[in-house]
Amino acid sequence: MPEPVFRFAPSPNGHLHLGHALSALLNARAAVALSGRLLVRLEDIDRTRCTPELEREMLEDLAWLGLQWEEPVLRQSDCFPQYREALERLQDMGLVYPAYLTRAEVRSYVSAHEAEGKPWPRDPDGAPVYPRDEVVISQAELSARADSDAPFALRLDMTRALARLGGPLFWEETGAEGPALFAPGKKAPVDAAAWGDVVLARKDTPTSYHLAVVVDDARQGITDVLRGLDLYHATSVHRVLQELLGLPAPRYRHHRLILGEDGRKLSKSSQDTSLRSLRAAGMTHTELRRKIGF
């Protein structure tokens, strides 16, 4: 059995919050408990929002939590050629198409559809499943957009992808905390069709989260992905991409979320729960661990 390799992979587009602290600490503890390694990856694809200052402050917060990780830190902005290669392989399989509908057009079409009493499918995150361009706009308009170099997203043709893979897929889901960490994994069924045609890249962005994360995990030899429960269903998409690209499948562990007072998961805009604001208010890392039930 290979040495376990865990990773904590935040985006330096804001300050870490309590939910990040829980995930980082769980990964660090699991790596120690299973005699494995801990890596830190910076998901900085968005070069506008991800800044060197936020990156520096994020690493400072992780060090304050007591994390120790291997160097060097992988930055996704250094991996664009690898993402491009993976995307081209999927294109060569005939599984990728340019999608020109704007978000406003999708909302308008779905709203009109539902106004007629016809339900429209939504993905596990609650967003409408993307309709095909030719269903919403004419072929002439679609050709005009392609000729005018209009903005587009490159989407995975999920129906074709699943047909190519054939039989059902699964992933190994293992406990994230306590004794469950050492328990045998269970087979979780993949339901990628529920996501529809997910975005793999955009005209001005060389990759999406879905594509980058599977390429990065394979490149770094990640054996165990321990992340928040909000990404549980996204694992279906990741397993499909792993199979299409011939990449290894890690074990997955999805941990509980820390919710705000409104019952929603925390975001980087929640300044009152950011680690930097709590540190500035005098909270120690021991008190923080107690606060998140660690």
N, C-alpha and C positions, 0 to 999 in steps of 0.2 A: 504494500500500500504506500503510495507516494506521501512525502512529507506534506502536511496540511499547509496551505497558503491562503491567508485571509487578506482582505483589502478594505480600506475605508476610502470612499471616493466622493468627496464633496465638490460642489461647484463654487469657486471663489467669486461669486457675484453678489455677495452679501455676507453678513456675519453669521457664524454658527449659532444655533439655538439649542434648547434643551433636548429636542429630538435628535439632533446631530450628536450631542454629548452621549446619549444613551447608545446610539448605534456604534460610535467610535469605541466606547468603553466595552461594549459587548464583543466587538471584534477583537480587541486587545486581550480580553479575558479568555476568549475561546482559543486564540492562538497559543496562549500560555498553557491552558488546560489540556490542549491536544498536542503539545510539544511542536507547534508549528511556527510559521513566520507571519509577520504583519507588514503589509505594504500600504502606502498612502498614494492615491492617485488624484490628481486635480483635473476635474472635468471642466476645462476652460475653453470649450468650443466657441462660446459667445465672447468674442474678443472685444466687444464694446462694453459689456457689463462686468466682465471678469478683468480685474485690474491687479497690477503687481502689489499695490498696497493691501487690497483685500486678501490676496494670497498670503502675504507676510503675516497679516493679523490672524488669518485662519490657522496657520502653522503655529503661531504663538499660543493661540487658544488650546490647540491639541497638546502642546508641550505642557501647558498649565494643568491640563487634565491628568497629566502623568503618562501620556502615551509615548512609547518608543517604537520607532518604525525604521525600516531599512532605507538607506539612500542608494541611488538618487530617487527622488520623487518623480513619477511619470506624469507628464503634462500632455493632455490630449492635443493641444495645439502643436505638439511636435510629431504627431502621428497621422497627419492628414494624408500622406502618401499611402499608408496602410489601409485607411478607410476607403480611399479612392480605388485601390486594387480590389477590395472586397466588393464594392459597389459594381465595379466593372464585371466581376465574375457573375454576379446576379443578373446584370444586364445581358451578358452573353447567354445566359440560360433563358432569356426572353421573359423574365419575371418582374421587370421594372418598366414603369411608364411615366411620362410627364403629366402632371395634373395641374390644370390652370384655374380651377374654380377658386374664387376668393372666399374667405371665411364668411363675408356678408352674403355672398351668393348661396353658400351652403345653408346658412341660417334661414334665408328667405325661402329656399326651396323646401327645406324640411318643415318650416312653419306652415307653408301653404298645404303641404301634404297632410300634416296632422290636423289642420283646420277642416279638412274634409272627412275627418274621423278615421284616417288611416294611420296606424301606428308606424313610427320609423325606428329602426333598430339603433340602439346606442351602445357604445363600447363600455367595458367595465369601469371606466372613469366617468361615465355619464355623458360623454360627447357624442353627437350624432355620427354614425358610421358614414364614411365618405361616399357620396353617390358618384357614379361615373360621369365624367364631363359630358359625354354625348347624351346623357339623360336630361341634363339641365340646359345646355346650350346647343345651338345648331352646329353642324359640321363645318359650315362656312365660318362661323365665329371662332370655332376651335382652330381652324386653319389660320385664320387671321391673327390670332394670338401667338401661334407658333411662329408665324412669319415675322411678327413684330418684336420678337424676342421678349415677350411679356414674362413677368415673374411666374415661376412654377415650382412645384414640389415633385420630387421623384418618389413614387410610391411603389410598394411591393404589391404585386397582383397576388393577393392571398389565396384566391381560388386556384390559380395555376400552381402556386407554390405547394399547397396542400396536396393537390393531385399528383404533383411530381414526387412527393415524399411517400404517398401511398397510405400505409396503415397508421394506426393511432400512435401518438407520441406521449411520453411521460417525462417527469423530472423527479429526482429524489429530494423529498422534503424532510428535513431533520429538525429536531427541536433547537431553539435558539438560546434557551436559558436553563440553568439548573441541571438536574440529572438528565433532562431530555437531550442535552447537548451530546451525550454519549450513547443515546439510544439509536437503534437501527433506523434508517430512513424509510419513509413510506412513498409509494408511487403516487404522484399527483398527475391527473390527466391534463393534457394540453388542450386548450380550447381557443386556438388562435383565430378561428373564424369569427369569433365575437368581436374582434378588433377591426375587422375589415381591412382595407388596404392602407397599412400604416406608412408613415413618411420615413424614408431612408436618408434623404438629403434634400436640399433646396438649391435653387439657382445660385444663391450667394452664400450657402453654407454647405461644406463638403460632406457632412454626415449628420445623422440624428442620434439621439441617445440610444435608441434600440440597436442601431448598427455598431456604433462606437463601443458600447459596453461589451458586446460579445467578442469583438476583435481584441479589445484590451484585455479581457479576462483570459483569452487564449494566449495572447502574447506574453502576459506576465505569469502564466502557469497557475492561475487561481484555481484552487481545488474546492474552496468553500466560499460561497457568497452569502453573507449575513447582512441583511438589510431590512428596511421597514416593511410592515404588512401592506402598506399602500402600493408596493411594487409586486405583490404576490401574483396578480393576474398577468402582469407584463411578462412574467417568466414564460408564458405560453409563446409570445412573440420571439423571445430570445432562444427558446428551444428550436423553433422553426428555422431561425437564421443559422443557428449552430449546425443543424443537420444539413441545410443547403450548402453551407460553406465548408463542411467537413471538420468542424471545430469540436474540441472536447466539451462535454457538459459537466460543469461543477455540481457539487451538492449545494442545495439551497436551504437557507434558514431565514425565516421571516419573523421579525420580532414585533412585539407590541408597539403601539404608537403613543406618544405623549400628546394629549389634546389640550387645546386652549379652553378658556372659560366658555367659549361659544360652542364647544363640542367638536370643533374642527381641528385638523392636524395643524401643527405650527408651520409658519413660513418665515423666510428671512426678513420679511417686513414686520414681524412681531418683535419690535425693539425691546419690549419689557421682558422678553424671555431670551434675549441674546446673551451669549456667554460673556461678551465684553461688558455689557451693561450690568450684569450680575456681579462680575468681578469689580467693576468700578464702584458698586454699591457696598463692597466689602465682603461678599460671599467667598468662602474658601472652597477649594475643590472637594474637600470632605463633606461640607454642607451641601454642595451641589449633588454629589453622589446620593446623599440621603434624600434630597428633594425628588430625584427621579426614580427612587426605589431601587437603587443599584447597590 
